[in-house]
Amino acid sequence: MTETKPHHFEVVLVLTAFAAGAVDVTSFAKLGGIFASAMTGNLALFALYIASFRIFSAVGTLIALAGFITGVSLGTLLTRDRLNQKAITLLLGFETTLLFAAAVLWFVASHRNGRMSADLLILILAIAMGLQGVTGKKINLSSIPTIVFTSTLTNIVTSVTDNFARGKFSLSTDTKRQMISFGLYFAGAFAAGLLSFFNIGVVILLPLAAIAAALAIHLQNAAVSDPVAR
């Protein structure tokens, strides 16, 4: 039997997907070509930067990798032996704090590639994305990770292709959720891309606003939602 999840988790998922898209584009466009959540992409970029002697960017990819690992480790340790409702509250709260710190640093210090402040921004954003990866696992809804949507796209295409092959033209709830989350990742990336292109500094506030909203929605619903299994 499929486990029933609080309805607001769907909203939390799309907000975190939006945040991930905004963070990835912001870090790539403004912090030396680095992804804060897509570690597979970072590994490929690290190889490219080393091969082309772009040392500052190569170091940035390693910082992002270290930050992401740190975020996942912290999220795992902080939520051990906690019910998922409380664990998700803690994860979203910690992520909101990190994104707020990143926003403050963004406005008070240079984030030019190679500067220590830029490396610190990469680290903070990557830790936040690592925490968000744990959030996705805790929510565990429709196999949506909230970061890095290659597996989500695979699931969407597999489901749609299988349905069409069987003559079914309706989509399952899981596939609809996956498509919406995939679209919201794109929306976050697109919004960040526009703001970055026009060099509008408030781009860093996009992920903060999304995660703060997710936290507020979760806190509002946590007290009345059914308990989630460990």
C-alpha positions as CSV (number, residue, x, y, z in Angstrom):
1,M,0.0,0.0,0.0
2,T,1.3,3.5,-0.9
3,E,2.1,5.5,2.2
4,T,0.0,8.6,2.7
5,K,2.0,11.8,2.9
6,P,0.9,15.3,4.1
7,H,-0.4,17.2,1.1
8,H,1.8,20.2,1.8
9,F,4.9,18.1,1.0
10,E,4.1,18.5,-2.7
11,V,4.4,22.3,-2.2
12,V,7.7,21.9,-0.3
13,L,9.0,19.7,-3.1
14,V,8.3,22.2,-5.9
15,L,9.7,25.1,-3.8
16,T,12.9,23.2,-3.1
17,A,13.2,22.3,-6.8
18,F,12.9,26.0,-7.7
19,A,15.6,26.8,-5.2
20,A,17.9,24.2,-6.6
21,G,17.5,25.6,-10.1
22,A,18.2,29.1,-8.9
23,V,21.2,28.1,-6.9
24,D,22.8,26.1,-9.7
25,V,22.4,28.9,-12.3
26,T,23.5,31.6,-9.8
27,S,26.6,29.7,-8.8
28,F,27.5,28.8,-12.4
29,A,26.9,32.3,-13.8
30,K,28.4,34.3,-11.0
31,L,30.9,32.1,-9.1
32,G,33.2,30.8,-11.8
33,G,31.2,28.1,-13.5
34,I,30.4,26.0,-10.5
35,F,27.3,23.9,-9.8
36,A,26.3,23.9,-6.1
37,S,24.1,20.9,-6.3
38,A,25.0,18.9,-9.4
39,M,28.0,17.0,-8.3
40,T,28.2,14.8,-11.4
41,G,28.4,18.0,-13.5
42,N,31.0,19.4,-11.1
43,L,33.2,16.3,-11.6
44,A,33.1,16.8,-15.4
45,L,33.8,20.5,-14.9
46,F,36.7,19.8,-12.6
47,A,38.3,17.6,-15.3
48,L,37.7,20.4,-17.9
49,Y,39.1,23.1,-15.7
50,I,42.2,21.1,-14.8
51,A,42.8,20.3,-18.5
52,S,42.4,23.9,-19.5
53,F,44.5,25.2,-16.5
54,R,41.5,27.2,-15.1
55,I,42.8,26.7,-11.5
56,F,40.4,29.0,-9.7
57,S,37.4,27.3,-11.2
58,A,38.9,23.9,-10.6
59,V,39.4,24.7,-6.9
60,G,35.8,26.0,-6.8
61,T,34.4,22.6,-8.0
62,L,36.4,20.9,-5.2
63,I,35.0,23.3,-2.7
64,A,31.5,22.6,-3.9
65,L,32.0,18.9,-3.7
66,A,33.4,19.2,-0.1
67,G,30.5,21.5,0.9
68,F,27.9,19.1,-0.6
69,I,29.4,16.2,1.2
70,T,29.4,18.2,4.4
71,G,25.8,19.2,4.0
72,V,24.7,15.6,3.4
73,S,26.7,14.4,6.4
74,L,25.3,17.2,8.7
75,G,21.8,16.6,7.5
76,T,22.2,12.9,8.2
77,L,23.6,13.4,11.7
78,L,21.2,16.1,12.7
79,T,18.1,14.1,11.8
80,R,19.1,10.7,13.2
81,D,16.4,9.2,15.4
82,R,14.0,12.1,14.7
83,L,10.5,11.8,13.3
84,N,10.4,13.1,9.7
85,Q,8.2,16.1,10.5
86,K,10.8,17.4,13.0
87,A,13.7,16.3,10.8
88,I,12.3,18.2,7.8
89,T,11.7,21.3,10.0
90,L,15.3,21.2,11.2
91,L,16.7,20.7,7.7
92,L,14.7,23.5,6.1
93,G,15.5,25.8,9.0
94,F,19.2,25.1,8.7
95,E,19.1,25.6,4.9
96,T,17.2,28.9,5.3
97,T,19.9,30.1,7.7
98,L,22.7,29.1,5.3
99,L,21.0,30.8,2.4
100,F,20.4,34.0,4.5
101,A,24.2,33.9,5.4
102,A,25.0,33.5,1.7
103,A,22.8,36.5,0.8
104,V,24.5,38.7,3.4
105,L,27.9,37.7,2.2
106,W,26.9,38.3,-1.4
107,F,26.0,41.9,-0.8
108,V,28.9,42.8,1.5
109,A,31.8,41.1,-0.2
110,S,33.2,40.5,-3.7
111,H,32.2,37.2,-5.4
112,R,34.6,37.4,-8.2
113,N,36.1,34.1,-9.2
114,G,39.2,33.3,-7.1
115,R,38.3,35.5,-4.2
116,M,38.1,33.9,-0.8
117,S,34.6,35.4,-0.4
118,A,33.5,33.7,-3.6
119,D,34.9,30.4,-2.4
120,L,33.0,30.8,0.9
121,L,29.8,31.5,-1.0
122,I,30.3,28.3,-3.0
123,L,30.9,26.4,0.2
124,I,27.8,27.8,1.9
125,L,25.5,27.1,-1.1
126,A,26.8,23.6,-1.6
127,I,26.3,22.8,2.1
128,A,22.7,24.1,1.7
129,M,22.2,21.9,-1.3
130,G,23.6,18.9,0.5
131,L,21.1,19.5,3.3
132,Q,18.3,19.8,0.7
133,G,19.3,16.4,-0.7
134,V,18.6,14.9,2.7
135,T,15.3,16.8,2.8
136,G,14.2,15.1,-0.4
137,K,15.1,11.7,1.1
138,K,13.1,12.4,4.2
139,I,10.0,13.5,2.3
140,N,10.5,10.5,0.0
141,L,7.6,11.5,-2.4
142,S,7.5,10.1,-6.0
143,S,11.2,9.6,-6.1
144,I,11.9,13.3,-6.4
145,P,15.3,14.2,-5.0
146,T,14.8,18.1,-5.0
147,I,18.3,18.4,-6.5
148,V,19.8,17.1,-9.7
149,F,16.8,16.1,-11.9
150,T,18.4,13.7,-14.3
151,S,16.9,10.7,-12.5
152,T,13.5,12.5,-12.4
153,L,13.6,13.1,-16.1
154,T,14.4,9.4,-16.6
155,N,11.4,8.4,-14.5
156,I,9.2,10.8,-16.4
157,V,10.2,9.6,-19.9
158,T,10.0,5.9,-18.7
159,S,6.5,6.3,-17.3
160,V,5.2,8.3,-20.3
161,T,6.7,5.9,-22.8
162,D,5.4,2.8,-21.0
163,N,1.9,4.3,-20.8
164,F,1.9,5.2,-24.5
165,A,3.1,1.7,-25.4
166,R,0.2,0.2,-23.5
167,G,-2.3,2.6,-25.1
168,K,-2.8,4.7,-21.9
169,F,-2.7,8.5,-22.3
170,S,-3.2,9.4,-18.6
171,L,-0.4,10.2,-16.3
172,S,0.1,8.8,-12.8
173,T,0.2,11.1,-9.7
174,D,4.0,10.3,-9.4
175,T,4.7,11.4,-13.0
176,K,2.7,14.6,-12.6
177,R,4.6,15.5,-9.4
178,Q,7.9,14.7,-11.2
179,M,7.0,16.8,-14.2
180,I,5.9,19.8,-12.0
181,S,9.1,19.5,-10.0
182,F,11.2,19.3,-13.1
183,G,9.4,22.4,-14.5
184,L,10.0,24.3,-11.2
185,Y,13.7,23.5,-11.3
186,F,13.7,25.0,-14.8
187,A,11.7,28.0,-13.6
188,G,14.2,28.7,-10.8
189,A,17.1,28.3,-13.3
190,F,15.4,30.6,-15.8
191,A,14.6,33.3,-13.2
192,A,18.1,33.2,-11.9
193,G,19.4,33.3,-15.5
194,L,17.5,36.4,-16.3
195,L,18.6,38.2,-13.2
196,S,22.2,37.1,-13.8
197,F,22.1,38.2,-17.4
198,F,21.0,41.7,-16.4
199,N,23.4,41.6,-13.5
200,I,20.6,42.2,-10.9
201,G,22.1,41.4,-7.5
202,V,18.9,40.2,-5.9
203,V,19.3,36.9,-7.8
204,I,20.8,35.4,-4.6
205,L,17.4,36.1,-2.8
206,L,15.5,33.7,-5.1
207,P,16.5,30.4,-3.4
208,L,16.3,32.1,0.1
209,A,12.7,33.1,-0.6
210,A,11.7,29.7,-1.9
211,I,13.2,27.8,1.0
212,A,11.9,30.3,3.6
213,A,8.4,29.8,2.1
214,A,8.8,26.0,2.2
215,L,9.8,26.2,5.9
216,A,6.8,28.5,6.7
217,I,4.4,26.2,4.9
218,H,5.9,23.1,6.6
219,L,5.7,24.8,10.1
220,Q,2.1,25.8,9.5
221,N,1.1,22.3,8.5
222,A,3.3,20.2,10.7
223,A,1.1,20.5,13.8
224,V,-2.0,19.3,12.0
225,S,-0.5,16.8,9.5
226,D,-0.6,13.1,10.2
227,P,2.8,11.8,11.5
228,V,5.1,10.6,8.8
229,A,6.9,7.3,9.2
230,R,10.5,7.3,10.3
